[in-house]
């Protein structure tokens, strides 16, 4: 962890291994590299150019704060501004219901932006990455050596040695599955919802994802593919509607198109339709075109034709025209189960192993908060490694905030998908949890820390 230097200054950990190279891993890697750590990101994906996630992300306040400090690509827009949330009735009439300013981007655009800042990875989104910022006593080559992003590394375990250092063991899929190992002073588990770090270090029963009872049907359509009226209907960017007859709810918003373009006509419309599906029916929709049963996600192009046709027939009966036009134009639908979990622990080995991002808590998507949670963790981790927080204080802030947001995401999901009495119960539980946390802080049972 952080070490004291002469004069009372705190130096960051010298060698850091981050397990997982998605958004959370890159946010932490960028921050720690700028502080002076040698950062090695181990990503199990076999390719250095990940396939498009075809997913939108909301750039919340903590994301913007982190980018303001560490992003050096100001000439490329962050995303598309959203002025308000609104809904359609079945006749297609727009009904505004919440004015809120947001910036909507895409997973791909943010990923390659972070890669460009972390290790100068060029892409169609950022063709000319900015040079890294060397420390006062190093040259550019030394700065590059401190930023390593390695693919095909499947981590299988983390252990603490008698020396106090950490040993990370992995299978090198780029070398035929050969065993590999690496030493670190700090290890971050940023390996997402199926985190190996969480599963191996947490107590039994604290690591499992739970199915929420509904799924998300998703797809993207280019603005140029639909009639002129449909993009105009989404000009305020976010449409959020509860559907009749327990048809679930649907969300549509603009996000950057090819190469991150935000020009009207070059953007894409991101479609997400949540429907209730009993566990007994999952085999039917989660089995792909080749007969393989997927557990939580069915990738684009793998949904069986008859399954998607059944959904489209159902959509004809309940969707307003702008929604249905988008459904008709989706060429590669994909599907994922809505699951969630909360980990009551976020650090291990005396604070030398941390869980961050979705590895710590998987929120339901209705808050659009997962990306912001990752940035919030990165900003807190900066305070930890620079000596402004103890490991216990860091974990308190991470887990307390995560639990409240997790409870709130469940409340929102139940409100949209369930009968009113169920959502009322979820709302009461969230507010009781929130009030109790503040009361315990006021009494002095919990430390007074901003959450």
Order of alpha helices (4+ residues) and beta strands (2+ residues): beta-beta-beta-alpha-beta-beta-alpha-beta-beta-alpha-alpha-beta-beta-beta-beta-beta-alpha-beta-alpha-beta-beta-beta-alpha-beta-alpha-alpha-beta-beta-beta-beta-alpha-alpha-alpha
